[in-house]
Every structure is written in structure tokens, then in C-alpha cells.
Amino acid sequence: MSTGSGAPYVTEPQRPGWPARLGPLVVPAGVVRLRPVRLRDGPEWSRLRLRDREYLERWEPEQPGSWRDRNGLAAWPSQWSGLRRLAKRGECFPFAITVDDEFAGQLTIGNVIRAALRSAWIGYWVSSTQAGGGVATAAVALATDHAFTAGGLHRLEATVRPENVASLAVLEKAGYRREGLFLRYLRVQGAWRDHLCYATTVEENGEGVVARLVGSGRAAWPDER
Ligand SMILES: CC(C)(COP(=O)(O)OP(=O)(O)OC[C@H]1O[C@@H](n2cnc3c(N)ncnc32)[C@H](O)[C@@H]1OP(=O)(O)O)[C@@H](O)C(=O)NCCC(=O)NCCS
């Protein structure tokens, strides 16, 4: 199509980088992949989240309703369709994390804003039975590289409670920088909690986060196993 002025008429894709399947990447816990969340993830999603309430609830923003209501099997279809709607509008990348092809958590890139900002936040959780096995670090690395390439983003931010040492370790291993402290930022478990802001931009990720992780021996491509 032509604009009539001789210049080609270029339209940006509405949702660059979505849908996507990322990985595999091998870490001590197993083979990590990211793929879009599915309606049939419901039973495993609910089983893990009901079992891991204590481990998850102290880090997640408060929502209306009880933990059981919000994380029971019946809650998944509306969660999933809400995420899918946002993804179709190009505002969100809602990934399931799998380890050895089993559902093991979620990684979401949300609040995607394009134009001159090209920024988003990144959030994640991983099943307690996989904790410490490098899963979240691999997932953040895969998602960050994707967001900065096919996803067309320029900056990613993560906000973390200062007490969440595991999440801070994940971000630091993935090359995110500490930018500041947001006072009384989010309501978590009955109080307004301070959160550290971490961020990274395309300029800091020359060779890619995955390549750096592999180079440092924290992860491997499958054929190097
Ligand atoms: C945060 C979370 C996603 C990390 O997932 P994970 O797969 O265990 O992460 P990784 O194994 O990639 O890395 C975790 C790192 O934290 C370190 N860590 C974990 N607990 C720790 C502790 N109590 N003290 C110090 N380091 C700790 C691990 O040793 C590991 O670092 P290492 O590889 O250098 O040894 C997971 O704990 C989780 O889902 N927590 C609940 C939800 C949550 O906090 N989400 C993030 C909100 S910002």
C-alpha cells in the first residue's frame, strides 16, 4: 500500500512478539520453557497456588476475596481470559513457565506501553518445589531477551519488597539494576509495603541475558548438557 506521497505505508504489528514460545534452557531444576498460558493450565495452576499460599501471599499484591476463592480452579477461566484479552491488545505477555514440560509457574510482562516509552513491568512466581533451581532466573532471562528483540520494548521494570531475597537475587543474576525505593508502594498482606525498583534497558543487554547466563555457567543450551 502507498501513502500517495511515494513513501511506503508502514504499519506496526499490533502485538509484536506475541504469541511466543521461548527456550528451552537447561538449569539445575530441569528444562525451562515459556509458552502462552492456556485454559487447561487451570488444575495445575490452582493446585500449586493453593498449596503454596504461605510462600506466595507475602509477596503478592492484595486482591478482593479470599485466597481460596481467587486461586481455586473456578478462578482460572476468568484470570486466563483477562490475560488473553490484554495479550490480544498487545498490553501483556502472559507466559506459563514449564520445567520438563510440566506447568511450574507464571511470568507476565504487563502494562506494555509503546510509542516513545516502549516499557513494561515483569513479574513471576515459581512452584515452591522448584525453588532455588534456577527456574525464575532462566525465565526472566528468556523473557527479557524476547521483550527487547521480537517484543520491540526498550525498558523493563520490576518492583520487589526488600525482604524478598530470592527475587532480588533473580533480578541481579539477570542483570537488572537497582534504581530506587518506592515508599508504601503496594498493599501486601494488610499494609502498604515499600518496594525496590529494578530495571534494565536494551542498551545494557548487548549479547543478551541468556547468553550471559550460559557464559557464566548458570544455564546451558540443551545440546550442551
Ligand atoms: C522469587 C522466586 C520467583 C524465585 O524463583 P527460583 O526459581 O527459586 O529462583 P532461582 O533459583 O532462579 O534464583 C533464586 C536465588 O535466590 C537465592 N535465595 C533463595 N532464598 C534465599 C535466601 N533466603 N537467602 C539468600 N538467597 C536466597 C537462591 O540461592 C538463588 O540464587 P543462586 O542461584 O545465586 O543460589 C520464587 O521464590 C517465588 O516464586 N517466590 C514467591 C513469589 C515471588 O516472590 N515472586 C516475585 C515477586 S517480586
The ligand as an ORCA input file, in Angstrom:
! r2SCAN-3c Opt
* xyz 0 1
  C      11.247    -15.376     43.794
  C      11.095    -16.705     43.072
  C      10.339    -16.472     41.780
  C      12.491    -17.265     42.757
  O      12.331    -18.422     41.971
  P      13.509    -19.523     41.854
  O      13.195    -20.361     40.674
  O      13.698    -20.163     43.148
  O      14.750    -18.564     41.528
  P      16.240    -19.007     41.139
  O      16.502    -20.402     41.592
  O      16.440    -18.674     39.706
  O      17.110    -17.973     41.985
  C      16.841    -17.775     43.339
  C      18.071    -17.251     44.017
  O      17.720    -16.772     45.299
  C      18.571    -17.345     46.248
  N      17.839    -17.445     47.505
  C      16.657    -18.063     47.721
  N      16.299    -17.925     49.015
  C      17.283    -17.217     49.599
  C      17.504    -16.754     50.908
  N      16.626    -16.993     51.875
  N      18.623    -16.041     51.148
  C      19.509    -15.794     50.161
  N      19.354    -16.208     48.902
  C      18.247    -16.905     48.621
  C      18.917    -18.698     45.672
  O      20.065    -19.224     46.276
  C      19.126    -18.319     44.215
  O      20.361    -17.693     43.976
  P      21.667    -18.515     43.490
  O      21.302    -19.166     42.195
  O      22.701    -17.452     43.315
  O      21.971    -19.509     44.541
  C      10.329    -17.741     43.917
  O      10.980    -17.846     45.164
  C       8.877    -17.386     44.128
  O       8.036    -17.702     43.315
  N       8.582    -16.723     45.281
  C       7.226    -16.343     45.609
  C       6.651    -15.295     44.648
  C       7.574    -14.120     44.446
  O       8.286    -13.703     45.346
  N       7.579    -13.565     43.228
  C       8.388    -12.407     42.901
  C       7.732    -11.178     43.392
  S       8.760     -9.750     43.073
*
